[in-house]
Amino acid sequence: MARIFITGSSDGIGQAAAKILSEQGHSVVLHARNADRAASTQQAVPKAEAVLVGDLRSITETKQLAKEANNHSLGTQAPFDAIIHNAGIGFGSTSSREITADNISAVFSVNTLAPYILTCLMDKPTSRLLYMSSDSHYGGDGTLRNVTQSHSYGDSKMQDVMLANAFSRRWGDDIQVVSMHPGWVRTKMGGSMAPGGMEKPAKALAEWAVGQGKLASLKSGAFFTTRGEESADPGAGNVNKQEELLRICQEVSGTAIPAH
């Protein structure tokens, strides 16, 4: 049985995938923004191993979440096999135009900086690492101008592909590092008018997390949908910009990129 950690799993695709995995007997550690959401998440996924709490709009709380995730793994003597950076805000969220207490855009903080911090501070998973992106990344601004203040969802999703590519170059020989567009589905973010349901992407994500299905066999660095690998926006493949994004994230968060 696999152990999986999923951020942003108090609702939507993250929670739907967690339900599938936990019902199959896998150990799933979930994440919620606050204690109330954690309680409702535990009720919704009663077989979850745990629900950790941390507001990803806060650099301090994100660092604490990484520490708690590592301590939880240490306590069970079992590292995570897969880590899914699923949490995201945008498109009508009350936080989508917010500047946080750290003086950065909430969209950048949750969608880009938090995955960076967690990747750097959490123990590397044994097999798989995923950054949830979107087809909104196509045409996102890859120049990184004013990146920490940008409220653009598309820009942040471009940055998620860039993070996946950057860490794939570092770790791709050891684990599969990928990014995914789950599709436009009916979630809190996707809205009620979205054409798709959560079942297909949740099933695909759950299969990938445990190393099953065609997505789990793709080469590290791949960008995929539920249908299979697709070409990402060329801007996400710019190595110099990937490295610039890492430097910005390190400077803003005070979190160094791990050597391992």
KAUR-V953462 format. One line per field, one symbol per residue. phi: phi as a letter, one per 40 degrees, with the letter a starting at -180 (. if undefined). psi: psi as a letter, one per 30 degrees, with the letter a starting at -180 (. if undefined). burial: + if it has 9 or more other ideal C-beta (glycine too) atoms within 8 Angstrom, else -. Layout:
phi: ???
psi: ???
burial: ???
This chain:
phi: .cbbbbcfbcagcdccccccccccgccbbbabcaccccccccccbccccabcbacccbccccccccccccccccccfacccbbbcbcabifgccccbcbcccgbcccccccbccdcccccccccccbaabbcbaccccgccccgcfccbcccccccccccccccccccccbccbbcbabbbchcbcbdccgccccbccdccccccccdcbgbgccccccdgcbbbcchcbccddcccccccdcccccccccccgbccccc
psi: klkkkjlhgfaaeeeeeeeeeeffgljkklkleleeeeeeeeeeifgkeljlkkjffkeeeeeeeeeeeeeeeeefhjlkekkjifklllifkfffgkklfghlkeeeeefeeeeeeeeeflkklfekkkjkblfffkgljgfgkheffkgkeeeeeeeeeeeeeefeeefffeljkllkjfljljleeflffkfllfeeeeeeeeeefggllfefglkkfkklaffaklklkfffgjeeeeeeeeeeeeeefgjlkkf.
burial: -+++++++++-+++++++++++---+++++++----++-+++--+--+--++++-++++-++++++++++-++--+---+++++++++++----++-+-+---+++++++++++++++++++-++-++++++++--+--+++-+--+++++++++++++++++++++++-++--+++++++++-+++-+++--+-+-+-++++++++++++---++-+-++++++----+-++-++-+--++++++-+++-++-+-----
